[in-house]
C-alpha cells in the first residue's frame, strides 16, 4: 500500500518523466530518419542537424575505444543516478519542483542511455542557428531535460545551504 501511495503522490513527476523520455526518443528517431545526410534545417534561433556523439557531454571520451568508453560512460551515468542525484535531492526543499527536477534528470539520463544501447552513441540534433553562433554544441531533448531538471534542483535548494560558510551539499565543510 505504501508503494501505491508513493506512486500516486508522485504521479505528475512520473508522467512528466515518461512523457519527456517518450518525446526524446521520438524526436531522435525523427532526426535519424529525416536529417541524416541533409544540410542543417534552420528554425528560428535553432538549427536541426543529426549527429552521433559516441562520448559523453560535448564529446568527452569520444575518442576512447568503445571497449573502454562504454563502461566509463555507463558507470558515470549510474553514479549520477544512484549516488549524486539522491545526495542533491535531499538538500532540496520538498515539493513538486523537487520531484519534477529529479524526474527530468532521470528521464534525460535514461534517454541518452537508451541511445547508447540502441545506437552505440547518443543521437544529437539541436544546435544554435549558425548565424547566431558558429560553434555551439549539438544536443537533444534528453540533454535539455537534464539541464532544466538540474536548474530546478538548484533553484529550490534549502536556504540554509546557500548561506556563507554552509557545507556544500552537506558533504564538505568549508576550509
C-alpha positions as CSV (number, residue, x, y, z in Angstrom):
1,X,0.0,0.0,0.0
2,X,2.8,2.4,0.8
3,X,4.3,1.9,-2.7
4,X,1.0,2.8,-4.3
5,X,0.6,5.8,-2.1
6,X,4.1,7.0,-3.0
7,X,3.4,6.5,-6.7
8,X,0.1,8.4,-6.5
9,X,1.8,11.2,-4.7
10,X,4.4,11.5,-7.4
11,X,2.2,10.8,-10.4
12,X,2.8,14.2,-12.0
13,X,6.5,13.8,-11.9
14,X,6.3,10.2,-13.1
15,X,4.1,11.2,-16.0
16,X,6.4,14.1,-16.8
17,X,9.4,11.8,-16.8
18,X,7.7,9.2,-19.0
19,X,6.5,12.0,-21.4
20,X,9.9,13.5,-21.6
21,X,11.5,10.1,-22.3
22,X,8.9,9.4,-25.0
23,X,9.4,12.8,-26.7
24,X,13.1,12.4,-26.5
25,X,13.1,9.0,-28.2
26,X,10.5,10.0,-30.9
27,X,12.5,13.2,-31.7
28,X,15.7,11.3,-32.0
29,X,14.1,8.7,-34.3
30,X,12.7,11.5,-36.5
31,X,16.1,13.2,-36.6
32,X,17.8,9.9,-37.7
33,X,15.0,9.4,-40.3
34,X,14.8,12.9,-41.7
35,X,18.0,14.7,-41.1
36,X,20.9,12.3,-41.7
37,X,22.9,13.5,-44.7
38,X,20.9,16.6,-45.0
39,X,22.0,20.2,-44.7
40,X,21.0,21.8,-41.4
41,X,17.4,22.9,-41.3
42,X,17.1,26.4,-39.8
43,X,14.2,27.0,-37.4
44,X,14.4,30.5,-35.9
45,X,17.3,30.6,-33.4
46,X,17.8,26.8,-33.8
47,X,19.4,24.6,-36.5
48,X,18.4,20.9,-36.8
49,X,21.3,18.7,-37.8
50,X,21.7,15.0,-37.0
51,X,25.0,13.8,-35.4
52,X,26.0,10.9,-33.3
53,X,28.0,11.5,-30.1
54,X,29.9,8.4,-29.0
55,X,31.2,10.1,-25.9
56,X,29.6,11.9,-23.0
57,X,28.6,15.6,-22.9
58,X,30.2,17.7,-25.6
59,X,32.2,14.7,-26.9
60,X,34.2,13.9,-23.7
61,X,35.6,10.4,-24.0
62,X,34.5,10.3,-27.7
63,X,38.0,9.3,-28.9
64,X,38.4,6.5,-26.4
65,X,38.0,2.9,-27.7
66,X,34.4,1.7,-27.3
67,X,35.5,-1.2,-25.0
68,X,36.7,1.4,-22.5
69,X,34.3,4.3,-23.4
70,X,31.0,2.5,-22.9
71,X,31.8,1.1,-19.4
72,X,33.1,4.5,-18.2
73,X,30.1,6.4,-19.5
74,X,27.7,3.9,-18.2
75,X,29.5,3.9,-14.8
76,X,29.4,7.7,-14.6
77,X,25.7,7.7,-15.6
78,X,24.9,5.1,-12.9
79,X,27.0,7.0,-10.3
80,X,25.0,10.2,-11.0
81,X,21.6,8.4,-10.9
82,X,22.4,6.3,-7.8
83,X,24.7,8.4,-5.8
84,X,24.9,12.1,-6.7
85,X,21.2,12.7,-7.6
86,X,19.9,11.3,-4.2
87,X,22.5,13.4,-2.3
88,X,21.4,16.6,-4.1
89,X,17.7,15.7,-3.8
90,X,17.8,15.5,0.0
91,X,19.2,19.1,0.1
92,X,16.3,20.5,-2.0
93,X,13.1,21.6,-0.3
94,X,10.3,19.0,-0.6
95,X,7.6,19.6,-3.2
96,X,6.7,19.3,-6.8
97,X,9.6,21.3,-8.1
98,X,12.0,18.8,-6.5
99,X,10.0,15.8,-7.8
100,X,9.9,17.2,-11.3
101,X,13.6,18.2,-11.3
102,X,14.6,14.7,-10.2
103,X,12.2,13.2,-12.8
104,X,13.7,15.4,-15.6
105,X,17.3,14.4,-14.7
106,X,16.3,10.7,-14.6
107,X,14.4,10.9,-17.9
108,X,17.2,12.7,-19.6
109,X,19.9,10.3,-18.4
110,X,17.7,7.3,-19.4
111,X,17.0,8.8,-22.8
112,X,20.7,9.1,-23.6
113,X,21.4,5.7,-22.0
114,X,18.8,4.1,-24.3
115,X,20.6,5.7,-27.3
116,X,23.9,4.2,-26.2
117,X,22.4,0.8,-26.1
118,X,20.3,1.1,-29.3
119,X,22.8,3.1,-31.5
120,X,26.1,2.8,-29.8
121,X,26.1,6.6,-29.5
122,X,23.8,9.4,-28.5
123,X,21.8,11.0,-31.2
124,X,22.0,14.8,-31.1
125,X,20.2,17.1,-33.5
126,X,19.6,20.6,-32.0
127,X,22.1,23.5,-32.1
128,X,22.0,27.2,-32.5
129,X,21.5,28.7,-35.9
130,X,25.0,29.2,-37.4
131,X,24.1,32.9,-37.9
132,X,23.9,33.3,-34.1
133,X,26.9,31.1,-33.2
134,X,29.4,29.3,-35.5
135,X,30.5,26.8,-32.8
136,X,27.8,25.6,-30.4
137,X,27.4,22.1,-29.2
138,X,24.8,19.8,-30.8
139,X,22.3,18.5,-28.2
140,X,19.0,16.7,-27.8
141,X,15.8,16.8,-25.7
142,X,17.4,14.5,-23.1
143,X,20.2,17.0,-22.6
144,X,17.6,19.8,-22.2
145,X,15.8,17.7,-19.6
146,X,18.9,17.1,-17.6
147,X,19.8,20.8,-17.6
148,X,16.3,22.0,-16.8
149,X,16.0,19.4,-14.0
150,X,19.3,20.3,-12.5
151,X,18.4,24.0,-12.6
152,X,15.1,23.3,-10.8
153,X,17.0,21.4,-8.1
154,X,19.5,24.3,-7.7
155,X,16.7,26.9,-7.6
156,X,15.0,25.1,-4.8
157,X,18.0,24.3,-2.6
158,X,17.2,24.9,1.0
159,X,18.2,28.4,2.0
160,X,20.4,27.1,4.8
161,X,22.6,25.5,2.1
162,X,23.1,28.9,0.4
163,X,24.3,30.9,3.4
164,X,28.0,31.8,3.5
165,X,30.1,29.1,5.2
166,X,27.4,26.3,4.6
167,X,28.7,22.9,3.8
168,X,28.4,22.1,0.2
169,X,25.5,19.6,-0.1
170,X,26.3,18.6,3.4
171,X,29.3,16.7,2.2
172,X,32.2,19.0,2.6
173,X,32.9,21.6,5.3
174,X,34.4,24.9,4.2
175,X,38.1,25.2,4.9
